[in-house]
Amino acid sequence: MNTIDQAQRPAPPKPVARKASPVNAEYEDKAKDMVREAMKAQGVTVDQLTERLKAIGVDMSSGGVANKISRGGFSSAFLLQCMAALDIELRPIDK
């Protein structure tokens, strides 16, 4: 078995920040806009959304919710939790 000493090994690729990818930034903006538009359509403030999230078991501060929405880089689970808290049902498309 041939072994390669450390000097001959190629360096691992440098990590790239997720935000650096334009496609990620585009979809994060879409997710952020989706939550903001849903809140606006119902006249719901961040404080009210926070209370609604708490009612379904998501315990976060208003500042934490505001920061997540502002950054846009939240999980799909958080997006679905916000939609549920706003009484918006998202479901798979029937095939």
C-alpha positions, -999 to 999 in steps of 0.1 A, spaced: 0 0 0 14 33 -10 12 61 15 15 97 7 34 118 32 18 150 44 39 171 21 25 154 -10 -12 156 1 -33 182 -16 -47 208 8 -84 204 15 -107 229 -3 -113 261 16 -147 264 31 -170 289 15 -195 308 35 -231 298 27 -240 335 23 -213 339 -4 -234 318 -28 -257 341 -48 -284 314 -52 -285 309 -14 -289 347 -9 -316 348 -34 -337 321 -18 -330 335 17 -345 368 5 -375 350 -8 -381 332 25 -377 364 44 -401 382 21 -426 353 24 -427 356 62 -428 394 61 -456 395 35 -477 370 54 -473 390 86 -482 422 68 -513 407 51 -526 397 86 -514 429 104 -492 408 127 -463 423 145 -431 405 155 -443 405 191 -476 389 180 -459 364 158 -436 355 188 -467 349 210 -483 327 182 -451 307 179 -450 302 217 -486 289 214 -474 261 191 -444 253 212 -416 275 197 -401 294 226 -381 323 213 -377 360 223 -392 387 200 -356 398 193 -347 363 183 -376 360 159 -369 395 145 -332 386 139 -341 353 122 -365 370 99 -341 399 92 -312 376 83 -334 353 62 -311 324 67 -335 303 88 -344 267 85 -373 253 66 -387 242 99 -388 278 112 -405 289 79 -431 262 84 -436 271 121 -441 308 111 -467 298 85 -485 276 109 -485 303 135 -500 326 109 -526 300 100 -512 295 65 -513 259 55 -484 248 32 -488 213 19 -472 192 -8 -486 195 -43 -508 166 -53 -493 146 -82 
